[in-house]
Amino acid sequence: MKKYLFIAALLFPLATFAQTISGTVSNNKGEPLIGANVYWLGTTVGTTTENNGAFRINSSDLSAKTLIASFVGHTPDTIEITNQGFLEFKLSETGTLDEVVVRSQQDGVIISNLNPIKTEQITQTELRKASCCDLAGCFETQSTVQPQTTNIITNSKELRILGLSGVYNQVLIDGFPMIQGLSYTYGISSTPGTLVDNIYVSKGANSVIQGFESISGQINVETKDPDDTDRLLLNVYLNNFMEKHFNANYAFQKGKWSNLTAVHTVQPADKTDRDGDDFLDLPLLTRYMIFNKWKYGNDQDWGWSSRIGLRFVNEQRIGGQTLFDGEKDQPSTEAYGQTVNINQPEIWTKTGYRFNDEQSITFFASAFHQDQKSFFGTVNYQAEQSNFYGNIQHELNYKSHNLKTGFSHRHLNLKEDISFANNALQRTYDGEYQRLENVSGIFAENTMRFFEDKLTWIVGLRGDYHNQFGFQATPRTLLKFDLFPKTILRGNIGTGWRTVNLFSENIGLLVSSRDLIFAEQLNPEKALNYGINLTQKFDTDDENLSGYFSADFYRTDFQNQIFPDYDTDPTKAIIQNFTGTSISNGFQTELYLKIWKRFEVKTGYNFLDVYRIQGESKQVLPFNSKHKILTTFGYKPLSNQFQFDMNIHWYGKQRLPNTQSNPIEFQRPDFSEPYTIVNAQFTYNFKKFELYLGCENIFNFRQNRPIISWQNPFGAYFDTSSVWGPTRGQESYIGVRYRIAQ
C-alpha cells in the first residue's frame, strides 16, 4: 500500500502539468479574436484561436506557468496557471495610426559606380536648392555645366561644357534631340524646372546611340513620369523685377496607363534700367506652355510599353531701349528694340516590346516645328524649321555582353529670311537661306564585362550618310575599371561631328552692327575628344560622414571649327573654316561631404585652357575663365522642416574681343576682371506647402554698361558681344510650392 501511495505522489505533479487548458480570446467588447496567438512564456509552444476565438493548449513537459495571448492591434495579456482548466483572455485595443509615412532623402547628385560612363545625375533634391525657373537655372550648384548668355538684350542662353560653346554638347529632352537648329537659341529656357525629374550630365565623347553630335558632352533632361510624381504640384514665383512664373502639374493613373499634364506661364517684369544706359536690364518675357505625357506599362517588364509626349510653346521676348514700344512689332530707327515671337508644337514617342530578359526592340520618334518672327534693331529675321528624328533599336543581352544595334534618320528643313529695314551701315548678308538636311545612319554598340564585372568596355561605331557631305564615321570607346569597391577609374575616346546653323547658334551676329563676311563654304565641324576621370566614394559605419572625390581631364582637338573671327576687324565678323590647331583642355576636381546627415559641403575647381594657334602665336578664345571655383553649403535638420542653401562662384579673368581699332571711347580692355557671385535660398516646409525665399548675386556685382556704343545703337560701333559678367545685379525672389502625393 505504501508503495502505491509513493508512486501516486510522484505522478501527481506530472498529472497537474500535463493537463489540457482551453479558453477563449476576445476584445473589450466581448467579440472573439480569430487567429490570436496563445503560447507559453519563453517557448515556441503555442496555438492560434479558431473562428469563435476558442483555443486548446497542452501543458506537458513545461516548467513555465505563464500563458500569453496576443493579437495585432491589441495589448498582449498574461495569466499565471495554477489549476485552472478554462481561461478567458480579454485584450485591449492599442492606439491606431491613420497612415504610416516612410520618408527617405535622395542625394542631390548621384554618380553611379555601375554606369560605365561617368554620369552626374542631378535629382529633384538638388534642383530644390535654387529657384530653377527654367533649365538654364538648374545648374547653379554644379561645376560641370556653365550657363552662358549669348544675347544680353533678349537674354538667350547656352549650356557650356569643357569651356566650349553649347553647340558642341548634345542637349536631349527625354532622350530626344529637341534642342537643335532654330530651337537652340531659346530652347533651354522654355523648359520649366518644375517639369524636370532628373538631369544626366556626362563629359566627352559618349554613346553613339543618340547620334554623332556630342563632342564636349551630353545633357539629357528627363521630365517627370506620370506614375512616379506628385498627383498635384502648384508653383508660384515672383522676383524683385516683378517677373511672375506660374506652374501646375497634375498626374493620374488608371490600370497600366498614367498621364501627366503640365501648364506653365511667365508674365513680364517691369521695365528696369539700373545702370542708366537706356537699355532694359532684362527683357519683357511672356511665355505659355502646355505639356502632356502618357505612359503605358514599364519598359523593364515583358510585353509592350510606351511613352508619348506632346508640348506647345508660345513665347514673346521684348528687349532694347526703355523707350522702345514692342507692340509696334516692326523695326524702328526712333528707338532700338528687339522682339522675338516663337510658336513651337512638338511630339515624341518611345514605344517598345520586350520579348524576355535578354531581348527587346524599341522605336524612338520625335518631330517639332518652330515658327519664329523677330527683329534685332533694323535687322528682320524670319525663320521656320521642321525637324523629324527616328530611331529603331534592338537590344540583346547575352552572357557578359549587352549589344545594341539600330538604324536612325534625321530630317531638318530650315528656312531663314534676313532683310534690313535701314541699311545705312551697308551690311551685305541679307537674303534667303535654306538648309535641307537628311542624315541616315546605322550604329552598333557592345558593352562587355570582364573579371567579375571589375572591367567594363564599351565599343561603339556608327556610320551616317549626309545628303550634302556624304558618309561620315563616328567611332567611340569607353573603359571603366573598379580599382577598389569604391574607387572607379574611367576613360573614353571618340570622334564627333556636326553641321552648323550659323544664325540661330550665333544670334549675337544679328544683334550687333558688324557685317558678316562669308569667306568660303562651311564644312562640318569635326573633333576628337578623349579624357580620363577618377571617382572615390567614402562613408563611415555610423553614416555620419559620406561623400565623394572626383577628378577628371578632357582634351578636345578640332580638325575643323567654325568660330566667328571678331578680332581682325571690329566692324566685321569673318565666317570661315578653321582647320589649324584648335584645342580645349579641361581639368576639374570636386569634393563633396555630407556630415551628420544634416550638413552638405561641396567645392569644385575648373581649369580651362581653350585656344587656337594662329601662325606662330597662341590665341586664347574669348569668354572663358581659365580658373573657376564653386563652393556650396547646405543645412537641413533631420526633421526636414526647413533647409538653407548657399553657393559661391568665383570666376577668373576672361579674354575679350579685340576692340583696339575702335575710336577710344568705344574700346574695351583685353581682359575682364575676376568677380564673385553669392546666391542663397531658404526653404520652409509646411507639410503640403513649401515656402522658399532667395537672393541671387547678394553683393550686387555687375558689369556696368556692357553694350559698346549704347548711346548710338544704330551706329557702326554698336556691339553687345563684350558681355562677360552679370548685368542686372542683385535679384531677390519668393516662391510657394503646393503638392499632393499620389
URJOQUI-V201457 format. One record per pair of residues at least 4 apart in sequence whose C-alpha atoms are under 6 Angstrom apart, sorted by the first residue. I is the first residue (numbers start at 1). J is the second residue. D is the distance in whole Angstrom. If there is no record, write none. Layout:
BEGIN
I & J & D
I & J & D
END
This chain:
BEGIN
14 & 18 & 6
17 & 59 & 6
17 & 60 & 6
18 & 59 & 5
18 & 60 & 4
19 & 59 & 6
20 & 57 & 6
20 & 58 & 4
21 & 56 & 6
21 & 57 & 5
21 & 85 & 5
22 & 55 & 6
22 & 56 & 4
22 & 86 & 5
23 & 54 & 6
23 & 55 & 6
23 & 86 & 5
23 & 87 & 4
23 & 88 & 6
24 & 53 & 5
24 & 54 & 4
24 & 55 & 6
24 & 88 & 5
25 & 33 & 6
25 & 53 & 5
25 & 89 & 5
25 & 90 & 6
26 & 30 & 5
26 & 31 & 5
26 & 32 & 4
26 & 33 & 5
26 & 90 & 5
27 & 31 & 6
27 & 90 & 5
27 & 91 & 5
27 & 92 & 6
28 & 90 & 6
28 & 92 & 6
32 & 52 & 6
32 & 53 & 5
33 & 53 & 5
34 & 49 & 6
34 & 50 & 6
34 & 51 & 5
34 & 53 & 5
35 & 48 & 5
35 & 49 & 5
36 & 48 & 5
36 & 49 & 5
36 & 70 & 6
36 & 71 & 5
37 & 48 & 5
37 & 69 & 6
37 & 70 & 5
38 & 46 & 5
38 & 47 & 5
38 & 48 & 6
38 & 68 & 6
38 & 69 & 4
39 & 45 & 6
39 & 46 & 4
39 & 67 & 6
39 & 68 & 5
40 & 67 & 5
41 & 66 & 6
41 & 67 & 6
49 & 53 & 5
49 & 54 & 5
49 & 55 & 5
50 & 54 & 5
65 & 80 & 6
65 & 81 & 5
66 & 79 & 6
66 & 80 & 5
66 & 81 & 6
67 & 78 & 6
67 & 79 & 5
68 & 77 & 6
68 & 78 & 4
69 & 76 & 6
69 & 77 & 5
70 & 76 & 4
73 & 93 & 6
73 & 94 & 6
74 & 91 & 6
74 & 92 & 5
74 & 93 & 4
74 & 94 & 5
75 & 91 & 6
75 & 92 & 6
108 & 123 & 5
108 & 125 & 5
108 & 126 & 4
109 & 121 & 5
109 & 122 & 5
110 & 120 & 6
110 & 121 & 5
111 & 119 & 6
111 & 120 & 5
116 & 480 & 5
119 & 201 & 5
119 & 202 & 5
120 & 200 & 6
120 & 201 & 5
121 & 199 & 6
121 & 200 & 5
122 & 198 & 6
122 & 199 & 5
123 & 198 & 5
124 & 197 & 6
129 & 645 & 6
132 & 137 & 5
132 & 138 & 5
132 & 193 & 5
133 & 192 & 6
133 & 193 & 5
134 & 189 & 5
134 & 191 & 5
134 & 192 & 4
134 & 193 & 5
135 & 188 & 6
135 & 189 & 6
135 & 191 & 6
135 & 193 & 6
136 & 189 & 6
145 & 160 & 6
145 & 161 & 5
146 & 159 & 6
146 & 160 & 5
147 & 158 & 6
147 & 159 & 5
148 & 157 & 5
148 & 158 & 5
149 & 156 & 6
149 & 157 & 4
150 & 156 & 6
150 & 157 & 5
151 & 155 & 5
151 & 156 & 5
151 & 508 & 6
153 & 319 & 5
153 & 320 & 6
154 & 283 & 5
154 & 319 & 6
156 & 186 & 6
158 & 166 & 5
159 & 166 & 5
160 & 164 & 6
160 & 165 & 5
160 & 166 & 5
162 & 586 & 5
168 & 215 & 5
168 & 216 & 6
169 & 214 & 5
169 & 215 & 6
169 & 216 & 5
169 & 217 & 5
169 & 218 & 5
170 & 214 & 5
170 & 218 & 5
171 & 219 & 5
171 & 220 & 6
172 & 176 & 5
172 & 177 & 5
172 & 220 & 5
173 & 220 & 6
173 & 221 & 5
174 & 221 & 6
174 & 222 & 5
179 & 183 & 5
179 & 184 & 5
179 & 187 & 6
180 & 184 & 5
181 & 501 & 6
182 & 504 & 5
183 & 187 & 5
185 & 504 & 6
195 & 223 & 6
196 & 223 & 5
196 & 224 & 6
197 & 222 & 6
197 & 223 & 5
197 & 224 & 5
198 & 222 & 5
199 & 220 & 6
199 & 221 & 5
199 & 222 & 6
200 & 219 & 6
200 & 220 & 5
201 & 218 & 6
201 & 219 & 5
202 & 217 & 6
202 & 218 & 5
203 & 216 & 6
203 & 217 & 4
204 & 215 & 6
204 & 216 & 5
204 & 217 & 4
204 & 529 & 6
205 & 215 & 5
205 & 494 & 5
205 & 529 & 6
212 & 496 & 5
213 & 496 & 6
213 & 497 & 5
213 & 498 & 5
214 & 218 & 6
215 & 496 & 5
226 & 251 & 5
226 & 258 & 6
226 & 259 & 5
226 & 260 & 5
227 & 258 & 6
230 & 740 & 6
230 & 741 & 4
230 & 742 & 5
231 & 250 & 6
231 & 251 & 5
231 & 740 & 6
231 & 741 & 5
231 & 742 & 5
232 & 249 & 6
232 & 250 & 5
232 & 739 & 5
232 & 740 & 5
233 & 248 & 6
233 & 249 & 5
233 & 738 & 6
233 & 739 & 4
234 & 247 & 6
234 & 248 & 5
234 & 737 & 6
234 & 738 & 5
235 & 246 & 6
235 & 247 & 5
235 & 736 & 6
235 & 737 & 4
236 & 245 & 6
236 & 246 & 5
236 & 735 & 5
236 & 736 & 5
237 & 244 & 6
237 & 245 & 5
237 & 734 & 6
237 & 735 & 4
238 & 243 & 6
238 & 244 & 5
238 & 733 & 6
238 & 734 & 6
239 & 243 & 6
239 & 732 & 6
239 & 733 & 4
240 & 732 & 6
241 & 269 & 5
241 & 270 & 6
242 & 269 & 5
242 & 270 & 6
243 & 267 & 6
243 & 268 & 5
243 & 269 & 4
244 & 266 & 6
244 & 267 & 5
245 & 265 & 6
245 & 266 & 5
246 & 264 & 6
246 & 265 & 5
247 & 263 & 6
247 & 264 & 5
248 & 262 & 6
248 & 263 & 5
249 & 261 & 6
249 & 262 & 4
250 & 260 & 6
250 & 261 & 5
251 & 259 & 5
251 & 260 & 4
252 & 258 & 6
252 & 259 & 6
253 & 257 & 6
253 & 258 & 4
256 & 296 & 5
256 & 297 & 5
257 & 295 & 6
257 & 296 & 5
258 & 294 & 6
258 & 295 & 5
259 & 293 & 6
259 & 294 & 5
260 & 292 & 6
260 & 293 & 5
261 & 291 & 6
261 & 292 & 5
262 & 290 & 6
262 & 291 & 5
263 & 289 & 6
263 & 290 & 5
264 & 288 & 6
264 & 289 & 5
265 & 287 & 5
265 & 288 & 5
266 & 286 & 5
266 & 287 & 5
267 & 286 & 5
268 & 284 & 5
268 & 285 & 5
268 & 286 & 6
269 & 284 & 6
272 & 280 & 6
272 & 281 & 6
273 & 280 & 5
273 & 281 & 5
278 & 321 & 5
278 & 322 & 6
279 & 320 & 5
279 & 321 & 4
279 & 322 & 6
280 & 320 & 6
280 & 321 & 6
280 & 322 & 6
281 & 728 & 5
283 & 318 & 5
283 & 319 & 4
284 & 317 & 6
284 & 318 & 5
285 & 316 & 6
285 & 317 & 5
286 & 315 & 6
286 & 316 & 5
287 & 314 & 6
287 & 315 & 4
288 & 313 & 6
288 & 314 & 5
289 & 312 & 6
289 & 313 & 5
290 & 311 & 6
290 & 312 & 6
291 & 310 & 6
291 & 311 & 4
292 & 309 & 6
292 & 310 & 5
293 & 308 & 6
293 & 309 & 4
294 & 307 & 6
294 & 308 & 5
295 & 306 & 6
295 & 307 & 4
296 & 305 & 5
296 & 306 & 5
297 & 305 & 5
298 & 305 & 6
299 & 305 & 5
302 & 354 & 5
302 & 355 & 6
302 & 356 & 6
303 & 353 & 5
303 & 354 & 5
304 & 352 & 6
304 & 353 & 4
305 & 351 & 6
305 & 352 & 5
306 & 350 & 6
306 & 351 & 4
307 & 349 & 6
307 & 350 & 5
308 & 348 & 6
308 & 349 & 4
309 & 347 & 6
309 & 348 & 5
310 & 346 & 6
310 & 347 & 5
311 & 345 & 6
311 & 346 & 5
312 & 344 & 6
312 & 345 & 4
313 & 343 & 6
313 & 344 & 5
314 & 342 & 6
314 & 343 & 5
315 & 341 & 6
315 & 342 & 5
316 & 340 & 5
316 & 341 & 5
317 & 339 & 5
317 & 340 & 5
318 & 338 & 6
318 & 339 & 5
319 & 337 & 6
319 & 338 & 5
320 & 336 & 6
320 & 337 & 4
320 & 338 & 6
321 & 336 & 6
324 & 335 & 5
324 & 337 & 6
331 & 378 & 5
336 & 377 & 5
337 & 377 & 5
338 & 375 & 6
338 & 376 & 4
338 & 377 & 6
339 & 374 & 5
339 & 375 & 6
340 & 374 & 4
341 & 372 & 6
341 & 373 & 5
342 & 371 & 6
342 & 372 & 5
343 & 370 & 6
343 & 371 & 5
344 & 369 & 6
344 & 370 & 4
345 & 368 & 6
345 & 369 & 6
346 & 367 & 6
346 & 368 & 4
347 & 366 & 6
347 & 367 & 6
348 & 365 & 6
348 & 366 & 4
349 & 364 & 6
349 & 365 & 5
350 & 363 & 6
350 & 364 & 5
351 & 362 & 6
351 & 363 & 5
352 & 361 & 6
352 & 362 & 4
353 & 360 & 6
353 & 361 & 6
354 & 360 & 4
355 & 359 & 6
355 & 360 & 6
358 & 396 & 6
358 & 397 & 5
359 & 395 & 6
359 & 396 & 5
360 & 394 & 6
360 & 395 & 5
361 & 393 & 6
361 & 394 & 4
362 & 392 & 6
362 & 393 & 5
363 & 391 & 6
363 & 392 & 5
364 & 390 & 6
364 & 391 & 5
365 & 389 & 5
365 & 390 & 4
366 & 388 & 6
366 & 389 & 5
367 & 387 & 5
367 & 388 & 4
368 & 386 & 6
368 & 387 & 5
369 & 385 & 6
369 & 386 & 4
370 & 384 & 6
370 & 385 & 5
371 & 384 & 5
372 & 382 & 6
372 & 383 & 5
373 & 382 & 5
374 & 381 & 5
375 & 379 & 5
375 & 380 & 4
375 & 381 & 5
376 & 511 & 6
378 & 420 & 6
378 & 421 & 5
378 & 422 & 6
379 & 419 & 6
379 & 420 & 5
380 & 418 & 6
380 & 419 & 5
380 & 420 & 6
381 & 417 & 6
381 & 418 & 5
382 & 416 & 6
382 & 417 & 5
383 & 415 & 6
383 & 416 & 4
384 & 414 & 6
384 & 415 & 5
385 & 413 & 6
385 & 414 & 4
386 & 412 & 6
386 & 413 & 5
387 & 411 & 6
387 & 412 & 5
388 & 410 & 6
388 & 411 & 5
389 & 409 & 6
389 & 410 & 5
390 & 408 & 5
390 & 409 & 5
391 & 407 & 6
391 & 408 & 4
392 & 406 & 5
392 & 407 & 5
393 & 405 & 6
393 & 406 & 4
394 & 404 & 6
394 & 405 & 5
395 & 403 & 6
395 & 404 & 5
396 & 402 & 6
396 & 403 & 5
397 & 401 & 6
397 & 402 & 5
400 & 448 & 6
400 & 449 & 5
401 & 447 & 6
401 & 448 & 5
402 & 446 & 6
402 & 447 & 5
403 & 445 & 6
403 & 446 & 4
404 & 444 & 6
404 & 445 & 5
405 & 443 & 6
405 & 444 & 4
406 & 442 & 6
406 & 443 & 6
407 & 441 & 6
407 & 442 & 4
408 & 440 & 6
408 & 441 & 5
409 & 439 & 6
409 & 440 & 4
410 & 438 & 6
410 & 439 & 5
411 & 437 & 6
411 & 438 & 5
412 & 436 & 6
412 & 437 & 5
413 & 435 & 6
413 & 436 & 5
414 & 434 & 6
414 & 435 & 5
415 & 433 & 6
415 & 434 & 5
416 & 432 & 6
416 & 433 & 5
417 & 431 & 6
417 & 432 & 5
418 & 430 & 5
418 & 431 & 5
419 & 430 & 5
427 & 515 & 5
438 & 467 & 6
439 & 465 & 5
439 & 466 & 5
440 & 464 & 5
440 & 465 & 5
441 & 463 & 5
441 & 464 & 4
442 & 462 & 6
442 & 463 & 6
443 & 461 & 6
443 & 462 & 4
444 & 460 & 6
444 & 461 & 6
445 & 459 & 6
445 & 460 & 4
446 & 458 & 6
446 & 459 & 5
447 & 457 & 6
447 & 458 & 4
448 & 456 & 6
448 & 457 & 5
449 & 453 & 5
449 & 455 & 6
449 & 456 & 5
450 & 455 & 5
454 & 481 & 6
454 & 482 & 5
455 & 480 & 6
455 & 481 & 5
456 & 479 & 6
456 & 480 & 5
457 & 478 & 6
457 & 479 & 5
458 & 477 & 5
458 & 478 & 5
459 & 477 & 5
460 & 475 & 6
460 & 476 & 5
460 & 477 & 6
461 & 474 & 6
461 & 475 & 4
462 & 473 & 6
462 & 474 & 5
463 & 472 & 6
463 & 473 & 5
464 & 471 & 6
464 & 472 & 5
465 & 470 & 5
465 & 471 & 4
466 & 470 & 5
474 & 495 & 6
475 & 494 & 6
476 & 493 & 6
476 & 494 & 4
477 & 492 & 6
477 & 493 & 6
478 & 491 & 6
478 & 492 & 4
479 & 490 & 6
479 & 491 & 5
480 & 489 & 6
480 & 490 & 4
481 & 488 & 6
481 & 489 & 5
482 & 488 & 5
483 & 487 & 5
483 & 488 & 6
486 & 536 & 6
486 & 537 & 5
487 & 535 & 6
487 & 536 & 5
488 & 534 & 6
488 & 535 & 5
489 & 533 & 6
489 & 534 & 5
490 & 532 & 6
490 & 533 & 5
491 & 531 & 6
491 & 532 & 4
492 & 530 & 6
492 & 531 & 6
493 & 529 & 6
493 & 530 & 4
494 & 528 & 6
494 & 529 & 6
495 & 527 & 6
495 & 528 & 4
496 & 526 & 6
496 & 527 & 6
497 & 525 & 5
497 & 526 & 4
498 & 524 & 5
498 & 525 & 5
499 & 524 & 5
501 & 505 & 6
502 & 506 & 6
503 & 507 & 5
512 & 718 & 6
512 & 719 & 5
513 & 716 & 6
513 & 718 & 6
514 & 571 & 5
514 & 572 & 5
515 & 572 & 5
516 & 572 & 6
516 & 573 & 5
517 & 574 & 5
517 & 575 & 6
518 & 575 & 5
519 & 575 & 6
519 & 576 & 5
520 & 576 & 6
525 & 560 & 5
525 & 561 & 5
526 & 558 & 6
526 & 559 & 5
526 & 560 & 5
527 & 557 & 5
527 & 558 & 4
527 & 559 & 5
528 & 556 & 6
528 & 557 & 5
529 & 555 & 6
529 & 556 & 4
530 & 554 & 6
530 & 555 & 6
531 & 553 & 5
531 & 554 & 4
532 & 552 & 6
532 & 553 & 6
533 & 551 & 6
533 & 552 & 4
534 & 550 & 6
534 & 551 & 5
535 & 549 & 6
535 & 550 & 4
536 & 548 & 5
536 & 549 & 5
537 & 547 & 6
537 & 548 & 4
538 & 546 & 6
538 & 547 & 6
538 & 548 & 6
539 & 545 & 5
539 & 546 & 4
540 & 545 & 6
544 & 595 & 6
544 & 596 & 4
545 & 594 & 6
545 & 595 & 5
546 & 593 & 6
546 & 594 & 5
547 & 592 & 5
547 & 593 & 4
547 & 594 & 6
548 & 592 & 5
549 & 590 & 6
549 & 591 & 5
550 & 589 & 6
550 & 590 & 5
551 & 588 & 6
551 & 589 & 4
552 & 587 & 6
552 & 588 & 5
553 & 586 & 6
553 & 587 & 4
554 & 585 & 6
554 & 586 & 5
555 & 584 & 6
555 & 585 & 5
556 & 583 & 6
556 & 584 & 5
557 & 583 & 5
558 & 582 & 5
559 & 579 & 6
560 & 578 & 5
560 & 579 & 5
561 & 577 & 6
561 & 578 & 5
562 & 577 & 5
564 & 573 & 6
564 & 574 & 6
564 & 575 & 5
565 & 573 & 5
565 & 574 & 5
566 & 573 & 5
567 & 658 & 5
570 & 659 & 6
581 & 612 & 5
581 & 613 & 5
582 & 611 & 6
582 & 612 & 4
583 & 610 & 6
583 & 611 & 6
584 & 609 & 6
584 & 610 & 4
585 & 608 & 6
585 & 609 & 5
586 & 607 & 6
586 & 608 & 5
587 & 606 & 6
587 & 607 & 5
588 & 605 & 6
588 & 606 & 5
589 & 604 & 6
589 & 605 & 5
590 & 603 & 6
590 & 604 & 4
591 & 602 & 6
591 & 603 & 6
592 & 601 & 6
592 & 602 & 4
593 & 600 & 6
593 & 601 & 5
594 & 599 & 6
594 & 600 & 5
595 & 599 & 5
598 & 635 & 6
598 & 636 & 5
598 & 637 & 5
599 & 634 & 6
599 & 635 & 5
600 & 633 & 6
600 & 634 & 5
601 & 632 & 6
601 & 633 & 5
602 & 631 & 6
602 & 632 & 5
603 & 630 & 6
603 & 631 & 4
604 & 629 & 6
604 & 630 & 5
605 & 628 & 6
605 & 629 & 5
606 & 627 & 6
606 & 628 & 5
607 & 626 & 5
607 & 627 & 5
608 & 626 & 5
610 & 620 & 6
610 & 621 & 6
611 & 619 & 5
611 & 620 & 4
611 & 621 & 5
612 & 618 & 6
612 & 619 & 5
613 & 617 & 6
613 & 618 & 5
613 & 619 & 6
622 & 655 & 5
622 & 656 & 5
623 & 654 & 5
623 & 655 & 6
624 & 654 & 5
625 & 652 & 5
625 & 653 & 6
625 & 654 & 5
627 & 652 & 5
628 & 650 & 6
628 & 651 & 5
628 & 652 & 6
629 & 649 & 6
629 & 650 & 5
630 & 648 & 6
630 & 649 & 5
631 & 647 & 6
631 & 648 & 5
632 & 646 & 6
632 & 647 & 4
633 & 645 & 6
633 & 646 & 5
634 & 644 & 6
634 & 645 & 4
635 & 643 & 6
635 & 644 & 5
636 & 643 & 4
641 & 685 & 5
642 & 683 & 5
642 & 684 & 4
642 & 685 & 6
643 & 682 & 6
643 & 683 & 5
644 & 681 & 6
644 & 682 & 5
645 & 680 & 6
645 & 681 & 5
646 & 679 & 6
646 & 680 & 4
647 & 678 & 6
647 & 679 & 5
648 & 677 & 6
648 & 678 & 5
649 & 676 & 6
649 & 677 & 5
650 & 675 & 6
650 & 676 & 4
651 & 674 & 6
651 & 675 & 6
652 & 674 & 4
653 & 672 & 5
653 & 673 & 5
653 & 674 & 5
654 & 671 & 5
654 & 672 & 5
655 & 670 & 6
655 & 671 & 4
656 & 670 & 5
656 & 671 & 5
659 & 667 & 5
660 & 667 & 6
662 & 666 & 6
662 & 667 & 6
666 & 708 & 6
677 & 697 & 5
678 & 697 & 5
678 & 698 & 6
679 & 695 & 6
679 & 696 & 4
679 & 697 & 6
680 & 694 & 6
680 & 695 & 6
681 & 693 & 6
681 & 694 & 4
682 & 692 & 6
682 & 693 & 5
683 & 691 & 6
683 & 692 & 4
684 & 690 & 6
684 & 691 & 5
685 & 690 & 5
686 & 690 & 6
688 & 738 & 6
688 & 739 & 5
689 & 737 & 6
689 & 738 & 5
690 & 736 & 6
690 & 737 & 5
691 & 735 & 6
691 & 736 & 5
692 & 734 & 6
692 & 735 & 5
693 & 733 & 6
693 & 734 & 5
694 & 732 & 6
694 & 733 & 5
695 & 731 & 6
695 & 732 & 4
696 & 730 & 6
696 & 731 & 5
697 & 730 & 5
698 & 730 & 6
700 & 729 & 5
700 & 730 & 4
701 & 729 & 6
702 & 726 & 5
702 & 727 & 5
702 & 729 & 5
703 & 725 & 6
703 & 726 & 6
703 & 727 & 5
706 & 723 & 6
707 & 720 & 5
708 & 718 & 5
708 & 719 & 5
709 & 717 & 6
709 & 718 & 5
713 & 718 & 5
END
